[in-house]
Amino acid sequence: MRMYDLIMKKRNGGVLSREEIEYMIKEYTADHIPDYQMSAMMMAIYFQGMNADETVALTMAMAHSGDMMDLSAISGTKVDKHSTGGVGDKTSIALTPMVAACGVKIAKMSGRGLGHTGGTIDKLESFEGFSTGISAEHFIDQVNKIGVSIMGQTADIAPADKKLYALRDVTATVDNMSLIASSIMSKKLASGADAIVLDVKTGSGAFMKKEEDAFALAKEMVTLGNMAGRKTIAVVSDMDQPLGCAVGNALEVEEAVATLRGEGPEDFTKLCMTLGSYMLIAGGTASDEEDAMRKLKQVIEDGSALNKLAEFVQAQGGDPNAVYDTSLLPKASIVEEITSDYDGYISKIDCDEIGICSLILGGGRETKESLIDLSVGLILHKKVGDHVKVGESLATIHANDPDKLNAARDRFLKAYHFLDHSVQPAALIKGIVRE
Ligand code: URA
C-alpha cells in the first residue's frame, strides 16, 4: 500500500477501505508517513468527506493506536462526559461531584485547553496543589474509594489522534464533522468508560455554528459510541453566548462552587442538571429523568455535592479549604467594571470574542507552551435579553496587567450588541440525540 495512492483516491472522491485506513493510521503513528502527506489526506477528507464506514474505521484505528484503558477493577457502571467545548464551559467541575454524590462512578480523562480559557485540568489547578498527573492505579483506587477521579490524558491514549489533531490544528482541517467525531470518540473509547454523555455545543462560540450541523455531529458520535458497545447519548446545547457568567479559570471554578451551593446562574445550573440526569440514568442510579432531577437537587440541598468536590480535590493533592472559602483561589490584582455606553436590550454577544478577551488577559494559551494566568477573566452581569442603562455595569474584568486590561475592554465592548426592543435569548437545550 502507498500513501500517495490513498491520497489520490480520496482526492478524487473515492471511499477508503478499513484496511487502507488502518494502514494509514498505523504507519502515521509510527512516524513512517510524513506530516505533509497526512496534511494532504486531511485536506482531501475535508473536501470529499467520509462515509459512515470510513468514520467508524478511522475512530477504531485511532482508539486502538495506543492503550485501551481497562477499568474493570472499578465495580459498577463507569460514566464519562464530554463537551465539544465553548466559552465559560466549566461544566465538568460542578457536574462530576454532583453525579458522584448520587452514587455514579466517574472515571474521567481530560485535557488542557488551547485558546479561550484553559481546559478542565487547567481550571482544577486553581486549587493549590491539585494534580491530574496521577498513575492509573491511583485513578482506579480513587474512583473505588470516593467515586470520582479526573486524570490527565496520557500520551498512550489514542496517540494517533494526538498527532493528527495537532496537525489539523495548523492546517485548517479541524472543523470537519467526521474528523471531529472520530477524534473525540477515539479518545472516549480508549478511556474505558461504559457509558458516555456528550454535550455538543452549537452557536457562535462552538465548532458547529449551525444547529443542524451540531445535531448531525451528535448523531455521528452517538452512533460511533453505541456501535462500540458503549451506551451513548448526546445533549445539543447553546453556545451562542457564554455559559453562565464567569469566563476565566479560577473565576469559573468559583462559579462551579456557587452552583454546588445552589447559587449558580440559571443556564449553567440547568445544563448541569440535564447532563447529570442522563449520567444518573446511564449509571443505573435513577429510573427516569424526574427521579434523576430529584436526586441531583437533593445532593445540592444537603451539601453532599459540595463535600464531594472537596473530597475529590483533596484526593488529588489540592487544598479542599478553597471549596468552602473561595477567597483562597487565585485572585487578580486589578478588578474593574466595564460599563455600558447604551440604553437598551442586549440583542447578541459574540461568544468567541468574549473567549478572546480572556485569552488576551492571559487566561488561555496561544501556543501549547504558553503559561496560563489562572486568576484573570470576566464576570458577565448582562446576557442576551437583559436590559441595560448607560453607565450600568456589563461585566467585571479581572486582570493583572493594565495594557492587557485595556485591550480586553476594547474587544469586549465590540462583542456586545444592543437593540431598543427586548429579544428572546436562544433556548439552552436544543434537543437530545439517543440513537
Ligand atoms: N475536540 C477534539 O478532541 N477533537 C476535535 O477534532 C475537535 C474537538
Boltz pocket constraint, residues with backbone or C-beta under 6 A from the ligand:
constraints:
  - pocket:
      binder: B
      contacts: [[A, 84], [A, 165], [A, 174], [A, 179], [A, 180], [A, 181], [A, 183], [A, 184]]
      max_distance: 6.0
